[in-house]
Amino acid sequence: MSDSEPELRAFVELAIGGRVTDLRRAGVGSSRVTLLVDAEDERGKRRALVVRHDSGDGPLSGTDIDLAHEAVVYRALAGQQVRIPALVAEAADGRSLLMERVQGSEDFAGIEPAEQRGEVARDFAVALAELHALDPAELQLPGMSSAGEATQDALRDLTRWRAIQRQRVKEPSDGTRLAGDWLEGHPPDAVGRTALCHGDAGAGNFLHQDGRVTALLDWEFAHLGDPLDDIAWVLVRSHLLGGEPEMRAALPVWSERTGLPLDPGRIAYYRAAVLLRMAISCQVALGHASAGGSMDTTTYRLLLPYLEFLLPQALREAGCAEPWLTELDRAGREGLDAVPVLKAIARPLTPLETA
């Protein structure tokens, strides 16, 4: 497994007062890994658990996007009407979390038939609405607070990611730099309400079983902001990972449950911001790897040119008309041309008016 296996076994066994019977890695991961754990507590009761562990040498180590931040969200949402795994224990150094394992599959685009995929999408819209219905002022969220001003709440997460880019990326691309400047200068002047946002919502980050969403996963990017930021994440993730028609068709369910309109102008802004944050994440990971970090960068090297191809279109839909967009378009197309396997599957964003 890894050098950390004895440490993680000891962490689990101390937390449950029992013994680990099996510990195996889920997915490919990098510096932050997910481990599936089978265990027995002191009474012999079987426990199905999950460990999230950070080696401390990842691209985002040393930032506030970490497992300690994720633990804050798990604690705050315990007992709330939000579908989230129960937090069992947190390591003293904040680098490991132990949670109950929820049954279900992460595969959304692969659900067949499409009617069942639509059923899951509609229940996901309900699950997301349950999160956005909570009043953040009534949650214990140390380190997170509302600015009380719409433009500041709209910019909150983008500002955090741009700061990380300045700290971690030696040579940011012109596209991400110019897009960031424009987005910071043109935030929405209103938000429907300030809510706890998942920050990476959508396909691949929830579990489903028998047509129902069983858990929302991966809360490292959670922040206070405009709920439409999460809607933009849903659109982008389904565009990249599949199942976009069903997710789009389910969005009115979210709107009905929350009482918030699907404002296309704000969604367009946040969709461009999502693409930018994803691109920054790729740049940070690639920079970390080039400096000697031990992680597989295949996904980041393929995803980054796709994001930079989509970003100019997203900016135009958000109202950007700067002359440099023409150059970004050219650079984005050239980036795709340089990766034939990516060019074969890449497609422009679906215009928001068709949602």
N, C-alpha and C positions, 0 to 999 in steps of 0.2 A: 504493500500500500504506500507507505511513506514513513519518513523518520518521525512524523507526528503521531503515528498510530498508537503507541503506548500511552502517550499523553492524553489522547482523545478517549481511549478506553477508560483510563483512570477518571477522567472528567465525568463521563457518563455514569460509571459505576458509583462514584461518590454522590452524584446528584440523585440517583434513584435508590441507592442503598442496596444494589443487587449486582448482577454480573452481565456482561455483554456476551452474547452467544454468536453474533455475527456482525461484522462491520465491513461495508463495501461502498465503493465510490459510485456515485450516480452521475452520469454525464462525463464530459471531458474536462470542464473547468480550467482554472489556471491557478492563481495564488489563493483564490477563494474557492473552496471546494464544498460540495454537498455529499454527505455520507449517509447512507441508509443503515440504520442500526436495529438489530433484533436483540432484545435483552429480557431478563427476568428480574423482577424486584425482590425485596427481601422475603416476600410471601410466596414467591414462585410464580407470580402473575406475569404473563408475557406482555412485553411492551414493544410496540412498533414506533420507532423514533427517527428523528432526522438531526444530524449535526451539521451546522454551517461553521466552517473554520477558515480563518484568514492567517496565512503564513507570516504576515507582517512585511512582506517584500513585494507587494503588488503595486500596480500602476497608481492606485488611489490611496495607498498607505500614507498616513500622515495628513489626510484631509478629513473633513467631517462627513464624508460619504463612506461609512464603515459599518461594521456589525454592531458596534455600540449604539449608533444612531438607529439601526434597524430594531434593536432591542427596546429602545424607547417607544417605538410604535407598537410593538407587540404588547408591552406592558400597558400602554394607554388604551389599547383596543380590547383588552381582556374584559369579558363580560358585556361588551357592546354587541349590537346586532350587525356585526361585520364578519364575513366568512374568512377567518384567519386561523392558522394553526395555533394551538396553545403553547406558549413558552413555558418550558419546564425549568430551565436553568441557564444562567449566563456565567461564563468563566470570569474570574476576578480581573483578568487583563483585558476583557472585552473582546477577545479574538475568537471565541467559540460560543455558539448558541446551540442549545438543545431544545427541540420542539417535538410535540406529538406528530406522528406521521399520519397525514390525511390521505384517504383513499382517492384515487382518480388518476386520470391521464392528463399530461400537459399538451398533447397533440390536439390542436383545434382544426387546422386546415384538413387533416386527414379523416375527419369524421364523415362517415357515409351512412345513409344518403344525405344529400344537401338539406333536406327538411329537418333532419336531426341536428345538423350543424346550425341551422337557424334557431332551433329550440334552445340550444346551448347559448347561442349569442344573445338571445332575449333574456335568458336567466343571468348571463353575465352583466347585461345592462342593469338589471335589478340589483345585483350584488354591488355594482359600482355606485348606484344611486343610494344604497344603504350606507356606504362610506360617506358620500358627500352630504348626506342628511345630518350627520353629526355636527354639533357645535364645537369647534376647536377650543373655545373658551372653557368648556366643561371637561376637557381632556387634560391629563397630566402629560405635557409635552415639553420637558425641559430642553432648552436650546432652540425651540421653535416658538415664534410669536408673530402675530400679525402687526404689520406696520400701521394698519388703520387707514391706509390711503390706497385707492384702487391701483394707481400706476405702480406704486412700490410693491404691492402684493403680486401684480402681474409680472414684474421683473425679477422677483426674488430668486427663482431657481436659475434663470439665465445668468444673472449676475454672479452667482456662485460658480457656475461652470466656466464662465469667462475668466474668473480669478484663477481657477485651477489650470486653465489653458496657459495663462501668463506664467504660472509657476512651473509647469511641467513640460511645456512644448517649446523647444528652442526656436523652431521655424514654422509657425502656423501658416497655413495656406492663405493666399489672398482672399479666397472665397469665404473662409470662416471668419477672417478678420473683418472684411467689409460687411458681411451679413450680420455679425455681432454688433458692429457700430450702428447699423441701420435699425436693428431690432431694439437696441437699447434707447435709440432716439425716437422711436415711434410706438411706445407701448399702448395697449388699450386704455381708454380713459375711464373704464368702468369694469367691474366684475359682478357677476350675478350674486355671488356671496363668496366670502373667503372660507375655504374648506381645507380639510386635510386631504391632499392629493397623493395618490399612490406614487406617481412620478415615473412609472414605467409600465403603465397599464396596457393590457391587451393580450393578444395571442402569445402563448408560450409562458406567460406569467400567471396562469391560473390552472387549477385542476378541475376536471369535470368527470361525472360518472352518471350513467343512466339519464342523460339529458339535463342534468343539473350541475351547476357550479358548486364544488365542494370547498374550495379555498382560493383566496388570492395570495400570491406568493411574491417573494423578493421585494422587500420594502426599503432597501438601502437608499433609494432616491426620493423617498417620501418627503413632502414639504407642504407648507401652507401656501395656498394660492387660489387661482381661479379654477373651478372644476372643469371648465372647458379645456384647460391644459391637459387633463387626463383624457378627454375625448379626442384631442389631437394625437396623443400617444396611441390610443386605440386604432385610429385611422392609419397612422404610419406603420405600426407593427403589423396590422393585417395586410397592408399593401406589400410589405416586405416578406411576410411569412405565410400569407394565404388566408383565404376566408373573408376577404374584404367585402364582397356583396352582402354576405349575411350579417357582418358587423354593422355595416352602414344601415341596413334595413332595421336593425335592432335599436338604433339610437333614439328614435321617438319614444321607446319604452323608458329609456333613461330620463328623457325630458318630461314625460308624464309623471314619473315617480318623484322627480326632484322639484317640479314646477319651474324649471329653468329652461329658457328657450335655447335652441341650437343656433346661436348667433353665428352666421357664416363668416363675418368679418373677424370676430375674435378667434374663431377656430382656425381661420387661415393664418393669423398671426402666430398662434401657438403651434401650428403644424410646421411652419418655418423654424420656429424656436426648437421644436423637437429634433428636426433634422440637424440643426446646428449642434445641439447638445450631443447627439449621437456621433456626429463627426468629430467633435472635440474628444469624446471618449475614445474613439478609434485612434486619434493622433496621440493621446496620452499613452495608450497601450503600446503603440508602435514605437514611440520614443523610449518607453521603459524597456522594451525588448532590445532596442539597439544599444542601450546602455548596459546590457548584460543581464537583463531580467530573464528568467527561465519560464517562458510561456509560449504556447502555440499562437502565432499571429495570423494564421490563414484567414480566419473569419474577418479580422480587422482589415487585412490587406484587400479583401474582396469587397467588403462593405463600404469602405471609405470612398472609393470612386463612384459608387452607386449613389451615395448620399450627396456628393458634390455635383452629380448630374441632376438630382432632383431639387436641390436647394434653390437655384435661380427661378424655376417655375413656382415654387412655394412662395418665394419673396414677391414675385409679381402678383400672385393671387392675394397677398397680404397688403398690396398697395404700393410696393416699391417700384419706382420708375427711374432709378439711377442709371446713368449711361454705362457704368461698369458692369451692369448685368449682361450686356452683350458679350463681354470678354469672359464672364463666368460661364455663360452658356457654351462658348467655344471650348473652354478648358474642360468643362464637364463632359462634352461629347468626345474630346480627345482622350480623356481618362478612360471612358468606356471602350473606345477603339483599341486601347492598349491592352485590354483584358478580354479577348474574344469570348471566353466562357461566360463572362459577366454580361457582355453586350447581347448575347443570345437570349438572356432572360430578363434584362432590364426593361422597364416600361415606365412612361411618364406617370405622374400622379393623376388620379381620377379627379376631375374638377369637382369642387365642393358643391356646386349648384345641382349636381346629379345625385347628391346624397339623399 
